């Protein structure tokens, strides 16, 4: 695997609870990042967060978001900063 130098970086992944998004989340966490999983599907997002927190305590959070709604999108940005302190990278996968 390529080392992406993600140690302690904060990453938002839209479409984060789907196949590609969840694979990205797992790899970024494996490389030491903090990850905000963003998806409109609350059920799959919560299940993924629960699963990831077992292996990566405190490093992953799920945020339900409708990216077609500007207020919802801004809320995810604000929430990520509130939880992790900043944003270093956004993966637009939705």
ZADO-1210 file (C-alpha; in nm, 4 decimals, padded with zeros to 6 digits):
<atoms>
<atom x="00.0000" y="00.0000" z="00.0000" code="UNK" pos="1"/>
<atom x="00.1021" y="00.3568" z="-00.0630" code="UNK" pos="2"/>
<atom x="00.1721" y="00.5680" z="00.2445" code="UNK" pos="3"/>
<atom x="-00.0456" y="00.8768" z="00.1994" code="UNK" pos="4"/>
<atom x="00.0992" y="01.0481" z="00.5091" code="UNK" pos="5"/>
<atom x="-00.2433" y="01.0661" z="00.6740" code="UNK" pos="6"/>
<atom x="-00.1281" y="01.0360" z="01.0352" code="UNK" pos="7"/>
<atom x="-00.3556" y="01.2639" z="01.2431" code="UNK" pos="8"/>
<atom x="-00.5116" y="01.4237" z="00.9328" code="UNK" pos="9"/>
<atom x="-00.8871" y="01.4922" z="00.9388" code="UNK" pos="10"/>
<atom x="-01.0762" y="01.3623" z="00.6365" code="UNK" pos="11"/>
<atom x="-01.4413" y="01.4041" z="00.5359" code="UNK" pos="12"/>
<atom x="-01.5722" y="01.1311" z="00.3041" code="UNK" pos="13"/>
<atom x="-01.9053" y="01.1956" z="00.1321" code="UNK" pos="14"/>
<atom x="-02.0898" y="00.8814" z="00.0300" code="UNK" pos="15"/>
<atom x="-01.8882" y="00.7366" z="00.3141" code="UNK" pos="16"/>
<atom x="-02.1042" y="00.4409" z="00.4077" code="UNK" pos="17"/>
<atom x="-02.1179" y="00.2858" z="00.0588" code="UNK" pos="18"/>
<atom x="-01.8710" y="00.0382" z="-00.0864" code="UNK" pos="19"/>
<atom x="-01.6013" y="00.2762" z="-00.2121" code="UNK" pos="20"/>
<atom x="-01.6551" y="00.5281" z="00.0685" code="UNK" pos="21"/>
<atom x="-01.6302" y="00.2696" z="00.3449" code="UNK" pos="22"/>
<atom x="-01.3172" y="00.1212" z="00.1837" code="UNK" pos="23"/>
<atom x="-01.1632" y="00.4702" z="00.1790" code="UNK" pos="24"/>
<atom x="-01.2605" y="00.5237" z="00.5427" code="UNK" pos="25"/>
<atom x="-01.0984" y="00.1958" z="00.6468" code="UNK" pos="26"/>
<atom x="-00.7755" y="00.2710" z="00.4601" code="UNK" pos="27"/>
<atom x="-00.7503" y="00.6272" z="00.5905" code="UNK" pos="28"/>
<atom x="-00.8106" y="00.5052" z="00.9459" code="UNK" pos="29"/>
<atom x="-00.5497" y="00.2320" z="00.8970" code="UNK" pos="30"/>
<atom x="-00.3055" y="00.5063" z="00.7983" code="UNK" pos="31"/>
<atom x="-00.3825" y="00.7077" z="01.1139" code="UNK" pos="32"/>
<atom x="-00.6406" y="00.9636" z="00.9979" code="UNK" pos="33"/>
<atom x="-00.9537" y="01.0829" z="01.1746" code="UNK" pos="34"/>
<atom x="-01.2569" y="01.0294" z="00.9495" code="UNK" pos="35"/>
<atom x="-01.5973" y="01.1954" z="00.9178" code="UNK" pos="36"/>
<atom x="-01.8239" y="00.9532" z="00.7358" code="UNK" pos="37"/>
<atom x="-02.0945" y="01.1526" z="00.5579" code="UNK" pos="38"/>
<atom x="-02.3970" y="00.9874" z="00.4001" code="UNK" pos="39"/>
<atom x="-02.7703" y="01.0348" z="00.3576" code="UNK" pos="40"/>
<atom x="-02.8265" y="00.6717" z="00.4665" code="UNK" pos="41"/>
<atom x="-02.8406" y="00.6963" z="00.8448" code="UNK" pos="42"/>
<atom x="-02.8751" y="00.3231" z="00.9098" code="UNK" pos="43"/>
<atom x="-02.5688" y="00.2155" z="00.7108" code="UNK" pos="44"/>
<atom x="-02.3681" y="00.5122" z="00.8387" code="UNK" pos="45"/>
<atom x="-02.4393" y="00.4340" z="01.2036" code="UNK" pos="46"/>
<atom x="-02.3563" y="00.0655" z="01.1508" code="UNK" pos="47"/>
<atom x="-02.0267" y="00.1546" z="00.9839" code="UNK" pos="48"/>
<atom x="-01.9349" y="00.4011" z="01.2595" code="UNK" pos="49"/>
<atom x="-02.0053" y="00.1376" z="01.5247" code="UNK" pos="50"/>
<atom x="-01.7923" y="-00.1177" z="01.3401" code="UNK" pos="51"/>
<atom x="-01.4987" y="00.1193" z="01.2843" code="UNK" pos="52"/>
<atom x="-01.4933" y="00.2489" z="01.6416" code="UNK" pos="53"/>
<atom x="-01.4187" y="-00.1028" z="01.7682" code="UNK" pos="54"/>
<atom x="-01.0850" y="-00.1020" z="01.5871" code="UNK" pos="55"/>
<atom x="-01.0238" y="00.2753" z="01.5804" code="UNK" pos="56"/>
<atom x="-01.1703" y="00.4233" z="01.9019" code="UNK" pos="57"/>
<atom x="-01.2469" y="00.7953" z="01.8790" code="UNK" pos="58"/>
<atom x="-01.1214" y="00.8259" z="01.5211" code="UNK" pos="59"/>
<atom x="-01.4436" y="00.7922" z="01.3176" code="UNK" pos="60"/>
<atom x="-01.7784" y="00.9740" z="01.3287" code="UNK" pos="61"/>
<atom x="-02.0860" y="00.9407" z="01.1143" code="UNK" pos="62"/>
<atom x="-02.2856" y="01.2467" z="01.0116" code="UNK" pos="63"/>
<atom x="-02.6151" y="01.2127" z="00.8271" code="UNK" pos="64"/>
<atom x="-02.6284" y="01.4687" z="00.5477" code="UNK" pos="65"/>
<atom x="-02.8279" y="01.5544" z="00.2381" code="UNK" pos="66"/>
<atom x="-02.5602" y="01.7166" z="00.0225" code="UNK" pos="67"/>
<atom x="-02.8257" y="01.8834" z="-00.1928" code="UNK" pos="68"/>
<atom x="-02.9155" y="02.0943" z="00.1116" code="UNK" pos="69"/>
<atom x="-02.6641" y="02.3713" z="00.1861" code="UNK" pos="70"/>
<atom x="-02.7591" y="02.3928" z="00.5548" code="UNK" pos="71"/>
<atom x="-02.7083" y="02.0191" z="00.5995" code="UNK" pos="72"/>
<atom x="-02.3731" y="02.0371" z="00.4210" code="UNK" pos="73"/>
<atom x="-02.2531" y="02.3333" z="00.6291" code="UNK" pos="74"/>
<atom x="-02.3607" y="02.1490" z="00.9431" code="UNK" pos="75"/>
<atom x="-02.1311" y="01.8563" z="00.8560" code="UNK" pos="76"/>
<atom x="-01.8363" y="02.0916" z="00.8131" code="UNK" pos="77"/>
<atom x="-01.9117" y="02.2636" z="01.1448" code="UNK" pos="78"/>
<atom x="-01.9630" y="01.9301" z="01.3229" code="UNK" pos="79"/>
<atom x="-01.6386" y="01.7851" z="01.1889" code="UNK" pos="80"/>
<atom x="-01.4452" y="02.0881" z="01.3106" code="UNK" pos="81"/>
<atom x="-01.6206" y="02.0696" z="01.6494" code="UNK" pos="82"/>
<atom x="-01.5293" y="01.7010" z="01.6904" code="UNK" pos="83"/>
<atom x="-01.1830" y="01.6828" z="01.5322" code="UNK" pos="84"/>
<atom x="-01.0648" y="02.0462" z="01.5414" code="UNK" pos="85"/>
<atom x="-01.0092" y="02.1030" z="01.1689" code="UNK" pos="86"/>
<atom x="-01.0463" y="01.9574" z="00.8184" code="UNK" pos="87"/>
<atom x="-00.7440" y="01.8584" z="00.6102" code="UNK" pos="88"/>
<atom x="-00.9074" y="01.6770" z="00.3200" code="UNK" pos="89"/>
<atom x="-01.2476" y="01.6145" z="00.1626" code="UNK" pos="90"/>
<atom x="-01.3159" y="01.3079" z="-00.0519" code="UNK" pos="91"/>
<atom x="-01.6198" y="01.3768" z="-00.2722" code="UNK" pos="92"/>
<atom x="-01.7584" y="01.0287" z="-00.3293" code="UNK" pos="93"/>
<atom x="-02.1345" y="01.0952" z="-00.3221" code="UNK" pos="94"/>
</atoms>
